[in-house]
């Protein structure tokens, strides 16, 4: 590791960024250096300008990809190299306003039934039943389960925030049975065993993703769903069941109710109300 990269990582740790954000930001600077075949501290402001034009006009990267590239490069030059160039304030990624993919209750059941390995089915079922992010689900520990209160303690979620999430009794019962199959003292979903009863880490996130993709293909559902779709589906299904939006916001760990309010556009009830409102007009028109 070069001294410059180590310095950037130190700066990122001092700012309290998560390990994933550190990796993404360092990767953005690495890609910039690879593009010019030069160390990033030897590049000019015009080099940066041309690089961002290349990303937007030639590669046509997604707004999210451009945002990560900009954030990582901006941090490196402003904080690690102390260069406050105007170009860094000029570049902006276009805002995306996409609605997430949502599976119906029956579609969720259909997909999960197509997950054949018990460890992956249990992990994905827990992710859906508690509305978790993939990383949150994979990293669940035995001590995070409050069986008495039927709660799961999510530690170091997005924004390094803790929260409690309701744990359905059926999932608790199934988790107990699954844990007895491996009895790891730490992880609910252990990875490779380092001894007869201890895993050095939780199961790999990529393995869970592959299992979901395979189950989606087998189910025949044509939607472009991912593991994160289970979280979107959880929130939408709660809204359709009449759960208060504020309760859903807390369970999901959203800082703003505006983020959670997105799901009001995805519920079947909302669609039905639109159809009910417009049907009389159409009936009169075509009578």
C-alpha positions in Angstrom: 0.0 0.0 0.0 1.4 3.4 -1.0 1.9 6.1 1.7 -0.7 8.3 -0.2 -3.4 5.6 0.0 -2.6 4.9 3.6 -2.9 8.6 4.4 -6.3 8.7 2.6 -7.5 5.7 4.6 -6.4 7.4 7.8 -8.3 10.5 6.9 -11.4 8.5 6.1 -11.2 6.7 9.4 -10.8 10.0 11.3 -14.0 11.2 9.6 -15.8 8.1 10.8 -16.6 6.6 7.4 -17.6 2.9 7.3 -15.2 0.3 5.9 -17.5 0.0 2.8 -17.3 3.7 2.2 -13.6 3.7 2.6 -13.2 0.9 0.1 -15.5 2.7 -2.4 -13.7 6.1 -2.1 -10.2 4.6 -2.4 -11.4 2.6 -5.4 -12.7 5.7 -7.1 -9.2 7.3 -6.7 -7.6 4.1 -7.9 -9.7 4.2 -11.1 -8.8 7.8 -11.7 -5.1 7.0 -11.5 -5.5 3.9 -13.7 -7.2 6.1 -16.3 -4.2 8.4 -16.6 -1.5 5.9 -15.7 -0.2 8.4 -13.2 -0.2 8.8 -9.4 -3.3 10.9 -8.5 -1.2 13.6 -6.7 0.5 14.4 -10.1 -2.8 15.1 -11.9 -4.0 18.6 -12.7 -7.4 20.2 -12.2 -8.0 20.0 -16.0 -7.2 16.3 -15.8 -10.1 15.9 -13.3 -12.4 18.0 -15.5 -11.7 15.8 -18.5 -12.1 12.6 -16.4 -15.6 13.6 -15.2 -16.5 14.5 -18.8 -15.3 11.1 -19.9 -17.4 9.4 -17.2 -20.6 11.3 -18.2 -20.2 11.6 -22.0 -18.2 8.5 -23.0 -18.8 5.8 -20.4 -22.2 7.2 -19.5 -22.0 5.8 -16.0 -25.1 5.6 -13.8 -25.7 8.6 -11.5 -25.0 6.4 -8.5 -21.6 5.5 -10.0 -20.8 9.1 -10.7 -21.7 10.1 -7.2 -19.3 7.6 -5.7 -16.5 8.7 -8.1 -17.1 12.3 -7.3 -17.3 11.8 -3.5 -14.2 9.7 -3.4 -12.1 11.9 -5.6 -13.4 15.1 -3.9 -12.5 13.7 -0.5 -9.0 12.8 -1.6 -8.1 16.1 -3.2 -9.8 18.4 -0.6 -8.9 16.5 2.6 -5.8 14.4 1.8 -4.1 16.7 -0.6 -5.7 20.0 0.6 -6.5 21.1 -2.9 -9.8 22.9 -3.1 -10.2 23.1 -6.9 -13.4 24.8 -8.3 -14.0 21.8 -10.6 -14.8 19.7 -7.6 -17.6 22.0 -6.6 -18.9 22.2 -10.2 -19.5 18.5 -10.9 -22.9 17.2 -10.0 -24.5 13.8 -10.6 -28.1 13.9 -11.9 -30.7 13.0 -9.3 -32.4 9.7 -9.8 -36.1 9.3 -9.1 -36.6 5.6 -9.6 -39.2 3.6 -7.8 -37.9 0.3 -6.4 -38.9 -3.1 -7.5 -41.4 -4.7 -5.2 -42.5 -8.3 -5.0 -46.0 -9.3 -3.9 -46.5 -11.5 -0.8 -47.1 -14.5 -3.0 -44.0 -13.7 -5.1 -41.8 -13.5 -2.0 -43.1 -16.8 -0.9 -42.5 -18.3 -4.4 -38.9 -17.0 -4.5 -38.0 -18.2 -1.0 -39.4 -21.6 -1.7 -36.9 -21.9 -4.6 -33.9 -21.3 -2.3 -32.9 -24.9 -1.7 -29.9 -24.6 0.7 -31.3 -24.2 4.3 -28.6 -21.6 5.3 -29.5 -19.3 2.5 -33.2 -19.8 2.8 -33.0 -19.0 6.5 -30.9 -15.9 6.0 -33.1 -14.5 3.2 -36.3 -15.3 5.1 -34.9 -13.3 8.1 -34.0 -10.4 5.8 -37.5 -10.2 4.5 -39.3 -10.8 7.8 -37.3 -8.0 9.5 -36.8 -5.6 6.6 -33.0 -5.8 6.8 -30.3 -4.8 4.5 -28.1 -7.7 3.2 -25.1 -6.8 5.4 -27.3 -6.4 8.4 -28.8 -9.8 7.9 -25.6 -11.7 7.2 -23.9 -10.1 10.3 -26.6 -11.0 12.8 -25.1 -12.5 16.0 -26.7 -14.8 18.5 -26.6 -12.1 21.1 -28.6 -9.7 18.9 -31.8 -11.8 19.4 -34.0 -10.7 22.3 -36.3 -13.7 22.4 -38.2 -12.5 25.4 -39.3 -9.2 23.7 -39.3 -10.6 20.1 -36.8 -8.0 18.9 -33.6 -8.0 16.9 -30.9 -5.6 17.8 -29.4 -4.3 14.5 -25.9 -3.0 15.3 -24.0 -0.5 13.2 -26.6 -0.2 10.5 -26.4 2.4 7.7 -25.0 5.6 9.2 -23.5 3.5 12.0 -26.8 3.6 13.8 -28.3 0.9 16.0 -32.0 0.1 16.0 -34.4 -2.6 17.2 -36.6 -4.5 14.7 -39.7 -6.6 15.6 -39.0 -10.4 15.2 -42.0 -12.5 14.1 -42.5 -15.5 16.4 -42.4 -17.9 13.5 -39.0 -16.6 12.4 -37.7 -16.9 16.0 -38.8 -20.5 16.2 -37.2 -21.3 12.8 -34.0 -19.5 13.7 -33.7 -21.6 16.9 -34.0 -24.8 14.9 -31.5 -23.5 12.3 -29.0 -22.5 15.0 -29.1 -26.0 16.5 -27.9 -27.3 13.2 -24.5 -25.5 13.6 -24.4 -24.1 17.2 -21.9 -21.4 16.4 -21.5 -19.3 19.6 -21.3 -16.0 17.8 -22.9 -15.9 14.3 -26.5 -16.8 13.4 -25.3 -17.4 9.8 -21.8 -18.6 10.1 -19.4 -18.9 7.2 -16.5 -21.3 6.9 -15.8 -23.1 10.1 -12.3 -22.6 11.6 -12.8 -25.4 14.1 -15.5 -27.9 14.8 -17.8 -25.3 16.3 -16.5 -21.8 15.5 -16.7 -19.8 12.3 -14.1 -17.1 11.7 -16.7 -14.9 9.9 -20.4 -14.8 8.9 -21.4 -16.3 5.5 -20.4 -14.5 2.4 -22.8 -11.8 1.1 -22.0 -12.8 -2.5 -23.2 -16.3 -1.7 -26.5 -15.0 -0.5 -26.9 -12.9 -3.6 -26.2 -15.8 -5.9 -28.7 -18.0 -4.1 -31.4 -15.3 -4.5 -30.6 -14.8 -8.2 -30.9 -18.6 -8.8 -34.2 -18.8 -6.9 -35.6 -15.8 -8.8 -34.7 -17.5 -12.1 -36.2 -20.8 -11.0 -39.4 -19.0 -9.8 -40.0 -17.6 -13.3 -40.8 -14.2 -11.9 -39.7 -11.6 -14.6 -39.1 -8.7 -12.2 -35.4 -7.4 -11.9 -35.4 -8.2 -8.2 -32.4 -8.3 -5.9 -31.9 -9.2 -2.2 -32.6 -5.6 -1.4 -36.0 -6.0 -3.0 -37.0 -8.1 0.0 -36.6 -5.0 2.2 -38.7 -2.9 -0.2 -41.3 -5.6 -0.3 -41.3 -5.8 3.6 -42.0 -2.0 3.9 -44.7 -2.1 1.2 -46.5 -5.1 2.7 -46.5 -3.4 6.1 -48.2 -0.4 4.6 -50.7 -2.5 2.9 -51.5 -4.2 6.2 -52.2 -0.8 7.8 -49.0 -0.4 9.8 -48.3 3.3 10.7 -45.7 5.0 8.5 -43.7 6.2 11.5 -43.4 2.6 12.8 -42.1 1.4 9.4 -39.6 4.3 9.4 -38.2 3.2 12.7 -38.0 -0.4 11.7 -36.2 0.4 8.5 -33.8 2.8 10.2 -34.7 5.8 7.9 -33.5 9.1 9.2 -36.3 11.0 7.3 -40.0 10.1 6.9 -39.7 11.3 3.4 -37.6 8.3 2.5 -40.2 5.9 4.0 -43.1 7.8 2.3 -41.8 6.5 -1.0 -43.5 3.2 -0.3 -47.0 4.9 -0.3 -46.7 5.0 -4.1 -46.1 1.3 -4.3 -49.0 -0.2 -2.3 -51.8 -2.1 -3.9 -54.3 0.1 -2.0 -52.9 3.2 -3.6 -53.2 1.6 -7.1 -56.8 0.5 -6.3 -57.7 4.0 -5.2 -56.5 5.5 -8.5 -58.5 2.9 -10.5 -61.6 3.5 -8.4 -61.3 7.3 -8.9 -60.9 7.1 -12.6 -63.3 4.3 -13.5 -66.5 6.4 -13.3 -65.1 8.8 -15.8 -64.2 6.0 -18.2 -67.6 4.4 -17.7 -69.4 7.6 -18.6 -67.1 8.2 -21.6 -67.6 4.7 -23.1 -71.3 4.2 -22.1 
